[in-house]
Every structure is written in C-alpha cells, then in structure tokens.
C-alpha cells in the first residue's frame, strides 16, 4: 500500500466513527407494556382516535345473502381472476396450466367441496401454497361472490342423476 493511501485511511476513520452516535441508537420511546408516567392512565399503548382507519388491515364485509345477482358477480370475477389457473369448471386445467404452470387443486375434489365459503375468501385474501394473495386484485366484496360461485360450481357438478328430470338426463346423455 502506498503511503498516501495509508494517510487517507487514517483521515477517514474519525468520520466513519461518527456514524455510531449513541443518541441515534437510543431514542426515547416506550417499550412494550411499559408504563407512561406522564400520560393519563399511565398506558404507553394508546387507543387510536375515533375514526382512525388502519392502512395495513382491510375489513371484510359480512357475507351477503345468496342471490342470482351475487352468483352472476361471482361467475364474472371467477372467470376473470381464477379461471386462468383453475379453469372455468374449477378442475385445475386453466390456460396457465396448459402452458406448463403447476396445476392447482381441483376445486371439485371431495376435500375441497366441504370447505366453508369463509375459507375460500381467506385463500383469495392471503393465498395458499403456490397461489399468491389476490387481495390487491379482488376487492373484499367480490371475494364473497367468488366463494358463492365456487360453492355453486361444486354443487352443480355433483348432482345425483336421480335428481335430474327426464329432459335433463337426455341432455346429459347427448353430451360427447
């Protein structure tokens, strides 16, 4: 190392040590559950002011009543957001899967037909397994509509033949 380089290093050391200032590391704050002596009630954990809305949490509206309008909204949202992977029938054979992406579970499988609508909404919100969260794409209200449509789709594909009318059986037999 040249003498000039050694000299520059010795000049830089005091400047680098100034970054570790104790008042930057030890800022005045309350630790969890620590008493706040100067506040009323001596609580450091304060109740948020009325009307405060947390930005990192969204509120899920209550489950709407089942209706044809809700199923129509769910069908539209399912086809837009879910069918690329799950397919329009929910069997896990969507276009993305046909192009090489791993297949999602068949929504018509016995284990998934018994899950409550709330679980479907939770999976849309938080993701599960390889599926990412769709919370940034699907607003909270339409998540219930998708869950209702998924349940209707599951039930429609598992109707006992004995429950069908003669005309419906003939239509079914005519399918390729």
Protein Blocks (a to p, Z undefined) as FASTA:
>chain_A
ZZklmmmmmmmmmmmmmmmcfklmmccdddehiacfkbghiiabdcddehiacfkbccdd
ddddddfklmmmmmmmmmmmmmmmnopnonopafklmnopacdddfkbmklmmpcfklmm
mmmmnogajbccfklmmcfklmmmmmmmmmmmmmmmmccfklpcfklmmmmmmpZZ
